[in-house]
Amino acid sequence: MYPYILMFFVVIFYAGNILTGKAINDLPPFTIAFFRLFVAFIILFPIAYKRALQDRPLFLKHRKPFMVMTLTGVAFFNTFIYASLQFTSATNVSVLETIIPVLTVILSSFVLKERLHPLQKGGVALSFIGALWVVIDGQVVQLATIDWNIGDGIMVGAIACWAIYSIAVKQVMRNFHPIAAVFVMTGIALLTLLPFLAIEWFIFGIPNLMQVDYVGGFLYLGIFPSLLALLFYNVAVDRLGASKASVFLNFLPVVTMIGASLWLEETISHMQVIGAVGVMAGVVLTTRSKRIHKELGGT
């Protein structure tokens, strides 16, 4: 039950990531990505610095998979999201993020040899369909008429990054102290993004970052999605496996729309409620399939 609770908070924090990223998207993407990580790094420094130094030989020993995790999950995943939000809607972003569990399940079956029962496969499909139903408000024809643009194409990069990150976490994260690992990944990601930030500021100019909305946005992004969500997700993947943990990301459109309703005063339709029920049923089916399978008399 513990890892499921962690994934519940992960979804809430990442839904807030989309909403906050959209709210401050007049800032360029590398600026948002860099300063959210800067906040997380400052918070982690007094907590994790000594442990990170002690574990330096371990990080060097596993440097290749560790760099894969750093670049995909910490440096570029959210950079792709913020770049996407420059061109497309939060709704389209939430639609496309529902593809992550499907891609993760496929990659897990090849890389990690994770096997899913037919009920689990059905749960993945049901939660995916339910998430799509939410964002298109039950209007199936609308899916073909969505105004896809360059932002939607950029989201493909985010999808690939998180699926790869989930696989890498399952393979090697248990070798590291969780807080020390996030601290080191955050530091490396900052160094990775720094030249991109410099180029961005050279092209677009240095923005005024001391506005209240920006500071509040950076604090939220740095504490919750960058730090707590990443720690929670890493633990959940280790306990549940990459496939099961990633299915919870199909809650994102549901939580994002609830947040938009409360924050932006948008209305939620009956069709969206039906889709939300489908998402939750799919997650339950995927995570509790072994018990269900036994109760049905399966072996």
Secondary structure by P-SEA (a helix, b strand, c coil): caaaaaaaaaaaaaaaaaaaaaaaccccaaaaaaaaaaaaaaaaccccaaaaaaaaaaaaaaaaaaaaaaacccccaaaaaaaaaacccaaaaaaaaaaaaaaaaaaaaccccccccaaaaaaaaaaaaaaaaaaacccccccccccccaaaaaaaaaaaaaaaaaaaaacccccccaaaaaaaaaaaaaaaaaaaaaaaaaaccccccccaaaaaaaaaaacccccaaaaaaaaaaaaccaaaaaaaccaaaaaaaaaaaaaccccccaaaaaaaaaaaaaaaaaaaaaaaaaaaccc
